[in-house]
Amino acid sequence: LFGGYNSQIYLWGRAIRPRPKASPKEGHIVQIGIYTFAESGAESGAGSGADQDRGISPSQRLRNLVEEIVLADQVGLDWFGVGEHHRPDYAVSNPAMSLAAAAIQTKNIRLSSAVTVLSSDDPIRVFQQFSMLDNLTQGRAEIMVGRGAFVESFPLFGHALDDYDGLFAEKLQLLMAVNDAEYISWPRTKHLPAVNHQGVYPRPYQDKLPIWLGVGGTPQSTVRAGKLDLPLALGIIGRDPVRFAPLFDLYRAAASKAGHDPASLETSLNVHGFVAETSQAARDIYSGPHNEVMTRLGAERGWPPATRAQFDTMCGPGGALFVGGPAELTDKILAHHEIFGFTRITIQMAIGLLDLKSLMNAIEILGTRVAPDVRKALEA
């Protein structure tokens, strides 16, 4: 089904027209990376010494995270992102700090949040933290901001969920302003205090920090990214990815209407996935941790328990999970590049309590076998 890299591909018996393609502002035709939420699986009250039955300790999970980032850099992956959470089952509440731990141990890989929950944070402090990271890496830092799929940070930092979108809109505007200019003046607004011509330091190593907007499928958020000329990162964890392709069209149309060049827009597809020597091995390793997480989170949100049968279906050519052997994953990335025309694809492989050896092997395969084959096919 996906073996031929043609100008059209067919899903469910109908042709899908390829989307217009842009190239990343630097590096490969398509950047390939990894993102993680640094799950520890620990329960509330487990503390720093959580045993393996209740999860891995935050201390060990963070040390493992640094190893993952360093290996991703060594095998030639382009990007590594770390998400922000404020729950006992995740080890990272400050992505910039965790990325800084790996910054001077890496040479080429770009380091980013995935995402920073900007609505509940201070945009000036976010800028300063990632500007410091950018100086540590000599120009390899990025920020991916979003409203957040988890809401624990809102009451933790004194914000009302009723202000969910208003907080984000104001803070994104201030973050962009601080990124544009060394001195900032900002009038008192509903959610932010006044700033009277203050300098914000340190300035980034790059001319400006790349600020990506992470979205989960909301058309309004997609349009906002296009209007603001911000790179768009679309997260897909369920349903058929092709159903989300119109959002990229909407994004490009909004950018064009706002006077921006659609050909210069950068886009990322952020998915769940895993790779091993064989397709069966990849499914067997990834299905348990993946389904445990989806069942646990689903219990909070009213979803039914995840099953192996559903998992295997989602691993199919048109499914949302990018799981398989090297050739299978390569074909699936290429097929979806035809649909979306993305400039970057990132895969969340470290989901749940996945053992470190299997994860490190997957990172190595992705970097040394899948990524080179994808680049070779696209460059041809």
C-alpha positions in Angstrom: 0.0 0.0 0.0 2.8 2.4 0.9 5.6 0.8 -1.0 5.6 3.2 -4.0 6.6 6.8 -3.2 4.2 8.4 -5.8 2.6 11.7 -6.3 -0.6 10.3 -4.8 -1.3 7.6 -2.3 -4.6 5.8 -1.6 -6.3 5.3 1.7 -9.6 3.4 2.0 -9.9 3.4 -1.8 -9.7 7.1 -2.4 -6.8 9.3 -3.6 -5.2 11.7 -1.1 -3.6 14.7 -2.9 -0.2 15.6 -1.5 0.0 18.9 0.4 2.5 21.6 -0.5 5.9 21.1 1.1 8.2 23.5 2.8 11.7 22.7 3.9 13.1 23.3 7.4 15.0 26.5 7.8 18.1 24.5 8.4 19.2 20.8 8.2 17.6 18.0 6.4 14.6 18.1 4.1 12.5 16.6 6.9 13.8 16.6 10.5 13.2 13.5 12.5 13.1 13.6 16.3 11.8 12.2 19.5 9.7 13.7 22.3 8.9 12.4 25.8 7.0 13.3 28.9 9.5 11.5 31.1 6.9 9.3 32.7 7.9 7.7 36.0 4.7 5.9 36.6 4.9 6.8 40.3 1.8 7.1 42.3 1.0 10.1 44.6 3.1 9.9 47.7 5.7 7.5 46.2 8.4 10.1 46.7 11.9 10.1 45.3 12.5 6.5 46.3 9.6 4.9 44.4 10.2 1.2 43.9 9.8 -0.5 40.5 6.3 -1.8 41.4 5.1 1.7 41.8 7.3 3.3 39.1 10.8 4.6 38.7 12.1 7.3 40.9 12.2 10.9 39.5 15.9 10.9 40.1 16.5 7.8 37.9 14.0 8.8 35.3 15.7 12.2 34.8 19.1 10.5 34.6 17.7 8.1 32.0 16.3 11.1 30.1 19.8 12.6 29.7 21.1 9.3 28.4 18.3 9.3 25.8 19.0 12.8 24.6 22.7 12.2 24.3 22.2 9.0 22.3 19.6 10.7 20.0 22.3 13.3 19.2 25.0 10.7 18.7 22.9 8.7 16.2 22.0 11.8 14.1 18.5 12.6 15.1 17.5 16.3 14.6 15.3 17.2 17.5 14.4 16.2 21.1 11.4 17.6 23.0 10.4 17.3 26.6 6.9 17.9 27.9 5.8 19.7 31.1 3.6 18.1 33.7 2.7 18.7 37.3 1.6 15.2 38.3 3.2 12.4 40.3 3.5 10.1 37.2 5.7 12.5 35.3 9.2 13.6 36.3 9.6 16.9 34.4 7.9 20.1 35.6 10.4 22.4 34.0 11.5 21.3 30.4 14.3 23.9 30.1 16.0 22.5 33.2 15.9 18.9 32.1 17.2 19.9 28.6 20.0 22.0 30.1 21.3 18.8 31.8 22.0 17.4 28.4 22.9 20.6 26.6 26.7 20.5 26.9 26.8 16.8 26.3 25.3 17.2 22.9 26.6 18.8 19.7 23.9 19.0 16.9 20.5 18.0 18.1 17.9 20.8 18.6 16.3 20.8 22.1 12.8 22.0 22.8 9.9 21.8 25.2 7.0 19.7 24.0 5.1 21.6 25.3 5.5 24.5 27.7 2.1 25.1 29.3 2.3 28.9 28.6 -1.1 29.7 30.0 0.0 28.9 33.6 3.6 30.2 33.3 5.3 33.6 33.1 6.2 34.3 29.5 9.2 36.5 30.4 10.6 33.7 32.6 9.9 31.1 29.9 11.9 33.3 27.5 14.8 33.7 29.9 15.0 30.0 30.6 15.1 29.0 27.0 17.4 31.8 26.1 19.8 30.4 28.7 19.4 27.0 27.1 20.1 28.5 23.7 23.3 30.0 24.9 24.4 26.7 26.5 23.7 24.9 23.2 25.1 27.7 21.0 21.8 28.1 19.1 20.0 24.8 19.3 17.1 25.7 21.6 13.4 26.0 20.7 10.2 26.6 22.6 7.0 24.8 21.8 4.1 26.4 23.6 0.5 25.1 24.1 -2.5 25.5 26.3 -1.9 22.0 27.7 -3.9 18.8 27.7 -3.5 18.5 31.5 -4.8 21.2 33.7 -3.1 20.6 37.1 -0.9 23.6 36.7 -3.8 26.1 36.6 -4.9 25.7 40.3 -1.3 25.1 41.3 -0.3 28.5 40.1 -3.5 30.3 40.9 -5.2 30.4 37.5 -8.9 29.8 36.7 -9.7 27.3 34.0 -12.4 29.8 32.8 -9.5 31.9 31.5 -7.9 28.9 29.6 -7.7 30.5 26.2 -7.5 34.2 27.3 -4.4 33.4 29.4 -2.7 31.7 26.5 -3.5 34.4 24.0 -2.1 37.2 26.2 1.0 35.4 27.3 1.8 34.2 23.8 1.6 37.8 22.6 4.1 38.9 25.3 6.4 36.0 24.7 6.6 36.9 21.0 7.2 40.6 21.9 10.1 39.7 24.3 11.6 37.5 21.6 11.5 40.4 19.1 13.0 43.1 21.2 15.5 43.5 24.0 13.4 46.2 25.8 9.8 45.5 26.4 6.9 47.8 27.3 3.6 46.2 28.1 0.4 47.8 29.4 -1.5 46.2 32.3 -3.9 43.6 30.8 -6.4 41.3 32.2 -3.9 38.6 33.0 -0.5 40.3 33.0 1.0 43.3 34.9 2.4 46.3 33.2 6.1 46.4 32.2 7.7 49.8 31.6 10.6 49.6 29.1 12.5 46.9 30.9 15.4 44.9 29.3 15.0 41.1 29.3 18.2 39.0 29.6 20.0 37.0 28.6 19.3 37.4 24.9 19.4 34.1 22.9 22.4 32.9 20.9 20.2 32.8 17.8 18.7 36.1 16.6 15.4 34.9 17.9 14.2 31.8 19.6 12.1 29.6 17.4 8.6 29.5 18.9 6.4 26.7 17.8 2.7 26.4 18.6 1.6 22.9 19.7 -2.0 22.0 18.9 -4.1 18.9 19.4 -6.6 19.3 16.5 -8.5 22.5 17.4 -9.1 24.6 14.2 -9.0 27.8 16.2 -5.5 27.1 17.4 -4.4 26.1 13.9 -5.7 29.4 12.5 -4.0 31.3 15.3 -0.6 29.8 14.4 -1.1 30.7 10.8 -2.1 34.3 11.5 0.9 34.8 13.8 3.3 33.1 11.3 4.4 30.6 13.9 5.5 27.0 13.1 2.8 24.5 13.8 3.2 21.2 15.7 0.1 18.9 15.4 -0.2 16.1 18.0 -2.1 13.0 16.9 -2.6 10.2 19.4 -5.8 8.7 18.1 -8.1 8.4 15.1 -6.8 8.2 11.6 -4.1 10.8 10.9 -5.4 11.6 7.4 -8.5 13.1 9.1 -6.3 15.9 10.4 -4.7 16.8 7.1 -7.2 19.6 6.4 -5.9 21.4 9.5 -2.6 21.9 7.7 -4.5 23.4 4.8 -6.4 25.7 7.2 -3.1 26.7 8.8 -1.6 27.6 5.4 -4.7 29.5 4.3 -4.8 31.5 7.5 -1.1 32.4 7.1 -1.7 33.4 3.5 -4.7 35.6 4.4 -2.6 37.3 7.1 0.1 38.2 4.4 2.6 35.4 5.3 4.3 33.1 2.7 2.8 29.6 3.0 5.9 28.1 1.3 8.0 29.2 4.3 5.9 27.7 7.0 7.3 24.9 9.1 5.1 22.1 10.3 5.5 19.1 12.5 3.6 15.9 13.0 3.9 14.6 16.6 2.8 11.0 17.0 3.1 7.9 19.3 5.4 5.2 17.9 8.2 2.7 18.4 10.7 0.8 16.3 12.4 -2.5 16.8 14.2 -5.1 14.6 10.8 -6.6 13.6 7.3 -5.4 13.5 6.1 -8.0 15.9 8.9 -7.1 18.4 8.0 -3.4 18.2 4.3 -4.2 18.9 5.0 -6.6 21.7 7.4 -4.1 23.5 5.3 -1.0 23.0 1.7 -2.3 23.4 1.9 -3.0 27.2 3.2 0.4 28.4 1.2 2.3 25.8 -2.1 0.6 26.7 -1.4 1.0 30.4 -1.0 4.7 30.0 -4.0 5.2 27.8 -6.2 3.1 30.1 -5.0 5.0 33.2 -5.5 8.4 31.6 -8.7 7.2 30.0 -10.2 6.4 33.4 -9.8 10.1 34.3 -11.4 11.2 31.0 -14.1 8.7 30.4 -12.4 6.6 27.8 -12.8 2.9 27.6 -9.8 0.7 28.5 -7.2 0.2 25.7 -7.0 -3.3 24.2 -4.3 -5.1 22.2 -6.7 -5.6 19.3 -7.3 -1.8 19.1 -3.5 -1.2 19.4 -2.8 -3.6 16.5 -5.4 -1.9 14.3 -3.8 1.5 15.0 -0.4 0.2 14.0 -1.8 -0.5 10.5 -0.8 1.7 7.5 -3.5 4.3 8.1 -3.5 4.1 11.9 -2.3 6.7 14.4 0.5 4.6 15.9 3.9 4.6 14.1 5.0 1.2 15.3 7.0 -1.4 13.4 10.3 -2.6 12.0 12.7 -0.1 10.3 11.3 -0.6 6.8 7.7 -0.4 7.9 8.2 2.8 9.9 10.1 4.3 7.0 7.3 3.6 4.6 4.7 5.0 7.0 6.7 8.3 7.5 7.0 8.7 3.8 3.4 8.0 3.2 2.3 10.6 5.7 4.8 13.1 4.4 2.9 12.8 1.1 -0.4 13.6 2.9 0.8 16.4 5.2 4.0 17.9 3.6 5.5 18.3 7.1 9.0 19.6 7.7 9.4 17.6 10.9 8.1 14.4 12.4 8.6 13.6 16.1 7.8 10.3 17.8 6.9 9.7 21.5 8.5 6.3 22.1 9.1 6.6 25.9 5.5 6.1 27.0 4.7 4.4 30.2 7.3 2.2 32.0 9.2 1.1 28.9 12.4 -0.5 29.8 15.5 1.6 29.1 17.3 -1.1 27.0 14.5 -1.4 24.5 14.1 2.4 24.3 17.8 3.0 23.7 17.7 0.3 21.0 14.7 2.0 19.4 16.5 5.4 19.4 19.5 3.9 17.7 17.4 2.2 15.0 15.5 5.4 14.4 18.6 7.4 14.0 20.9 5.0 12.1 18.4 3.2 9.9 15.0 4.8 9.6 16.1 8.5 9.4 18.7 7.9 6.7 16.3 5.9 4.6 13.6 8.6 4.9 16.1 11.4 4.0 17.4 9.4 1.1 14.0 8.8 -0.3 12.9 12.5 0.0 16.2 13.8 -1.4 15.7 11.6 -4.4 
